[in-house]
């Protein structure tokens, strides 16, 4: 017996950068993906966040225009 699983498509949201870069933990707070900086630290260090398609555990990762972060099936595109 075959089981078919339907996977929901990932949602995209844009984040407009105001300076040269934003730290990954600050990005997650600004887009309301997490409630606090402590929560951001935990999800990043636990490997729950991808940057440009790869797991990133550096909460201070500098996100620049053209980068993307994924958390809980939402992709945040930095513009």
C-alpha positions, 0 to 999 in steps of 0.5 A: 500500500502506498501512502501519499503525503501532501506537503504544503508549499513554503511561504515567502516574506520579504524583509526590507533592509535598512542598513548594510546588514542585520543579524540573524537573531534580530531578523527573526525578532523583526519579522515576529518569527520569535518573541524574544532574543532568547527564543531566537538564540535557542532555535538558531543554536538547535539548528531549526533555522536555515540561511540560504538553504543550509542550517546555520547555528550562528545567531550573529550571522550577518544577513545582507541583501539577497540572503534568505532565512527559513524558519517553520516553513516560512522563508524570509527574503532580505531585500 
